[in-house]
Amino acid sequence: MDDSAAASQVVVVTGASSGIGEETAIRYAGRGARLVLAARNDDTLQRVADECRTAGAEAVLVQPTDIADSGEVEELFDLAARRFGRIDIAVQSAGITAFGRFEDVPAEVFDSIIRTNLIGAANVARCALSCFHTSGSGHLVLIGSLLGTTAVPYQSAYVASKFALNGLVRALRQENRHLPGVKIHGVYPGPVDTPVFRTASNYYGRTPQVPPLAVKPSTVVSAIVRATDRQRSSERQVGLANRPAIAMYRLFPSLYDALVGPFLRAVAFTSESTEATEGNAFARDLRMAADESRPR
């Protein structure tokens, strides 16, 4: 699909305040799309919205949203549908993580990661598909991870959520096969150079860092756009590390399990000690901010 054909598209992006979500919003803005941006932080969303307007978005609507709250996600999609009449593409990129051994991560932090990464993604998918079933068409993109196919230590909640998300993507593809206009896409990046390494919960005792072979968010966004330009559902691994890691995980599981811990300790953390922190595991109360926000 060329940019002129994409110009009238209505695109909802969750997790739009940074990383892959921010880059996704700006990329579709450059194609002249009408955007609905959601994340927990209103101030950051406003900055991204301004960047999207500069990039060429036809219109930008901002709605602070915690995707773990099904009611807030329903409000987001209702607002988008009322403002623009339809939704063509929904990209769910919001996600959080925690570093540390499983038993060192507080239960409430573990649960919060599952709520955002899995329950939140399901909330977005449910609302998007409801809209698509009414209109007869639409693209749903769920951003998963290489860690939904290959397990690693020190991110147990994230791994569990992403393994489950892979299953959700496949189930949704199966359930919507009878609707040729409704497309389901799973995009599974390997390491990505985003702020998550600074904002994550951390109970490991050392500072995480961007691993080698990490791709830029723009690389992931290119895969998202290619998926929504095509007329079939898809699942895509993104990153140089993905296929070799998957092959080793499946073909040599004992060797993989023996090597992955030492490898991550060497490349995924600095030698700098750090205090335990809950990072961005918990959302502030957004209801007042959402009520006070105005369509832009």
VOKOL-580781 format. One record per residue (C-alpha): x, y, z; residue in one letter. Coordinates in steps of 0.25 Angstrom, whole numbers, padded with zeros to 4 digits, always signed. Layout:
XYZA;...
//
This chain:
+0000+0000+0000M;+0006+0014-0004D;+0005+0026+0006D;-0006+0032-0002S;-0015+0020+0000A;-0011+0020+0015A;-0014+0034+0017A;-0028+0033+0022S;-0025+0021+0032Q;-0029+0022+0046V;-0018+0016+0055V;-0019+0013+0070V;-0005+0012+0077V;-0004+0007+0091T;+0009+0009+0098G;+0011+0021+0089A;+0019+0029+0099S;+0033+0023+0096S;+0041+0012+0089G;+0034+0004+0078I;+0020+0011+0081G;+0026+0025+0079E;+0033+0021+0066E;+0020+0014+0061T;+0012+0026+0063A;+0022+0035+0056I;+0023+0026+0044R;+0008+0025+0042Y;+0008+0040+0044A;+0017+0042+0032G;+0007+0034+0024R;-0003+0044+0027G;-0011+0035+0036A;-0021+0039+0047R;-0015+0035+0060L;-0021+0031+0074V;-0009+0030+0084L;-0010+0024+0098A;-0001+0021+0109A;+0000+0024+0124R;+0007+0037+0124N;-0001+0049+0118D;+0011+0058+0118D;+0020+0049+0109T;+0008+0046+0100L;+0006+0061+0098Q;+0021+0062+0093R;+0019+0050+0084V;+0006+0056+0078A;+0013+0069+0075D;+0024+0060+0068E;+0013+0053+0060C;+0006+0066+0056R;+0020+0071+0051T;+0022+0058+0043A;+0009+0060+0035G;-0002+0053+0043A;-0016+0057+0038E;-0021+0058+0052A;-0016+0053+0066V;-0025+0049+0078L;-0018+0047+0092V;-0024+0038+0102Q;-0017+0034+0115P;-0019+0019+0117T;-0015+0008+0126D;-0017-0004+0117I;-0018-0013+0129A;-0031-0007+0132D;-0042-0012+0122S;-0051+0000+0125G;-0040+0010+0121E;-0037+0002+0108V;-0052+0002+0105E;-0052+0017+0107E;-0040+0018+0098L;-0047+0010+0086F;-0060+0017+0088D;-0054+0031+0087L;-0046+0027+0075A;-0059+0021+0068A;-0067+0033+0072R;-0057+0043+0067R;-0052+0036+0054F;-0064+0027+0051G;-0056+0015+0049R;-0042+0008+0053I;-0033+0002+0042D;-0021-0002+0050I;-0018-0005+0065A;-0004-0007+0070V;-0002-0011+0084Q;+0012-0009+0088S;+0011-0005+0103A;+0020-0014+0111G;+0028-0014+0124I;+0038-0024+0130T;+0046-0027+0143A;+0060-0032+0144F;+0063-0042+0155G;+0062-0056+0160R;+0048-0061+0161F;+0048-0062+0176E;+0054-0048+0178D;+0043-0041+0169V;+0031-0037+0178P;+0018-0044+0175A;+0011-0031+0173E;+0022-0027+0162V;+0021-0040+0155F;+0006-0039+0155D;+0006-0025+0150S;+0015-0029+0138I;+0005-0040+0135I;-0006-0031+0135R;+0000-0021+0126T;+0007-0030+0116N;-0004-0041+0115L;-0017-0036+0121I;-0014-0022+0115G;-0011-0028+0101A;-0024-0036+0102A;-0032-0024+0106N;-0027-0017+0094V;-0029-0029+0085A;-0044-0030+0090R;-0047-0016+0087C;-0040-0015+0074A;-0047-0028+0069L;-0061-0023+0073S;-0059-0011+0064C;-0053-0019+0053F;-0065-0029+0053H;-0074-0018+0052T;-0067-0011+0040S;-0063-0024+0034G;-0048-0021+0033S;-0036-0016+0041G;-0022-0020+0045H;-0018-0024+0060L;-0003-0024+0063V;+0001-0030+0076L;+0016-0027+0079I;+0022-0040+0086G;+0036-0044+0087S;+0047-0054+0084L;+0045-0057+0099L;+0031-0062+0095G;+0038-0074+0088T;+0051-0075+0096T;+0052-0074+0111A;+0063-0067+0118V;+0066-0065+0133P;+0064-0052+0141Y;+0052-0048+0133Q;+0042-0059+0138S;+0029-0050+0138A;+0032-0044+0124Y;+0036-0058+0118V;+0023-0064+0124A;+0014-0052+0118S;+0021-0053+0104K;+0019-0068+0103F;+0005-0066+0106A;+0004-0055+0096L;+0009-0064+0085N;-0002-0074+0088G;-0013-0063+0088L;-0008-0058+0074V;-0009-0072+0069R;-0023-0074+0075A;-0028-0061+0070L;-0023-0064+0056R;-0030-0077+0056Q;-0043-0071+0061E;-0044-0060+0051N;-0040-0069+0038R;-0055-0067+0034H;-0053-0052+0033L;-0045-0049+0021P;-0044-0034+0024G;-0039-0036+0039V;-0024-0038+0040K;-0016-0042+0052I;-0001-0040+0053H;+0009-0044+0064G;+0022-0037+0063V;+0033-0043+0071Y;+0046-0034+0073P;+0059-0039+0079G;+0066-0029+0088P;+0062-0014+0084V;+0069-0002+0088D;+0058+0005+0096T;+0056+0012+0110P;+0051-0001+0116V;+0065-0004+0122F;+0065+0009+0130R;+0050+0009+0134T;+0049-0006+0137A;+0047-0012+0151S;+0060-0017+0156N;+0063-0027+0167Y;+0076-0033+0161Y;+0086-0024+0168G;+0093-0020+0155R;+0089-0009+0145T;+0083-0015+0132P;+0088-0010+0119Q;+0084-0011+0104V;+0090-0025+0099P;+0098-0027+0087P;+0091-0028+0074L;+0079-0020+0079A;+0071-0014+0067V;+0066+0000+0067K;+0051+0002+0069P;+0050+0007+0055S;+0054-0007+0050T;+0042-0013+0058V;+0033-0002+0052V;+0037-0005+0038S;+0032-0020+0041A;+0019-0014+0047I;+0016-0005+0035V;+0019-0017+0025R;+0010-0026+0032A;-0002-0016+0032T;+0001-0013+0017D;-0002-0027+0013R;-0015-0034+0012Q;-0012-0047+0021R;-0010-0050+0035S;+0005-0052+0039S;+0015-0054+0050E;+0029-0049+0049R;+0042-0050+0056Q;+0050-0037+0056V;+0065-0037+0059G;+0078-0044+0055L;+0078-0051+0068A;+0065-0058+0067N;+0066-0069+0058R;+0079-0074+0063P;+0074-0074+0077A;+0061-0081+0074I;+0069-0092+0066A;+0078-0094+0078M;+0066-0094+0088Y;+0059-0105+0080R;+0070-0113+0075L;+0080-0113+0087F;+0071-0110+0099P;+0081-0115+0110S;+0093-0107+0104L;+0084-0095+0102Y;+0080-0095+0117D;+0094-0097+0121A;+0099-0085+0113L;+0088-0075+0114V;+0090-0071+0128G;+0105-0068+0128P;+0103-0061+0114F;+0093-0051+0120L;+0101-0048+0132R;+0112-0044+0123A;+0105-0036+0113V;+0091-0031+0119A;+0096-0025+0131F;+0107-0015+0135T;+0117-0017+0147S;+0110-0005+0154E;+0102-0009+0166S;+0088-0004+0168T;+0077-0003+0178E;+0065-0011+0177A;+0054-0002+0170T;+0039-0005+0165E;+0042+0004+0153G;+0030+0006+0145N;+0022-0006+0149A;+0011+0002+0155F;+0002+0012+0148A;-0003+0025+0155R;-0018+0027+0155D;-0021+0032+0141L;-0036+0034+0142R;-0035+0048+0146M;-0025+0051+0135A;-0033+0044+0125A;-0046+0052+0129D;-0038+0065+0128E;-0032+0062+0115S;-0038+0068+0102R;-0037+0062+0088P;-0026+0069+0080R;
//
